[in-house]
């Protein structure tokens, strides 16, 4: 994996990476794992923000 881009925001830092995987099935598995983790993080942040916004 090679980091090809870094973007800093107010609270977070985002990274763009280039993956070099020889096997298509390994690449799909890795992409699926990354996507699952990103979705979990998004849902957690969204639920935490809604809890804060409510009185």
ZANU-700375 format. One line per field, with one value per residue (C-alpha): x, y, z. Coordinates in nm, 4 decimals. Layout:
REM ZANU-700375
c1	[X:...]
c2	[Y:...]
c3	[Z:...]
REM end
This chain:
REM ZANU-700375
c1	[0.0000:0.1300:-0.0158:-0.0659:-0.2711:-0.3255:-0.6027:-0.6347:-0.9733:-1.0806:-1.1087:-0.9711:-0.7017:-0.7986:-0.5601:-0.5725:-0.3853:-0.2870:-0.3194:-0.1111:-0.2609:-0.1783:-0.4957:-0.8404:-1.0108:-0.7672:-0.8252:-1.2050:-1.1786:-0.9582:-1.1870:-1.4903:-1.3167:-1.2209:-1.5723:-1.7293:-1.5013:-1.5772:-1.9516:-1.9255:-1.7301:-1.9820:-2.2772:-2.1041:-2.0269:-2.3767:-2.5382:-2.3024:-2.3848:-2.7590:-2.7236:-2.5383:-2.7916:-3.0901:-3.1707]
c2	[0.0000:0.3435:0.6685:0.8958:1.1782:1.3384:1.5873:1.7541:1.8754:2.0420:1.7240:1.4496:1.3618:1.1693:0.9552:0.8253:0.5046:0.2927:-0.0797:-0.3274:-0.6725:-0.9534:-1.1560:-1.0260:-1.2125:-1.0698:-0.7209:-0.7592:-0.8884:-0.5986:-0.3426:-0.4976:-0.4812:-0.1165:-0.0257:-0.2034:-0.0142:0.3187:0.2540:0.1618:0.4801:0.6904:0.5390:0.5863:0.9499:1.0144:0.8589:1.0503:1.3776:1.3154:1.2391:1.5648:1.7676:1.6415:1.8071]
c3	[0.0000:-0.0893:0.0489:-0.2509:-0.0988:0.2417:0.3156:0.6537:0.7736:1.0984:1.3038:1.0798:0.8326:0.5206:0.3212:-0.0335:-0.0910:-0.3874:-0.3295:-0.5214:-0.4801:-0.7194:-0.6696:-0.7711:-0.4870:-0.2302:-0.3684:-0.3457:0.0115:0.1132:-0.0507:0.1205:0.4591:0.4103:0.2995:0.6006:0.8378:0.6685:0.6907:1.0601:1.1281:0.9357:1.1252:1.4608:1.3866:1.2609:1.5699:1.8022:1.6260:1.6529:2.0262:2.0790:1.8787:2.0786:2.4128]
REM end
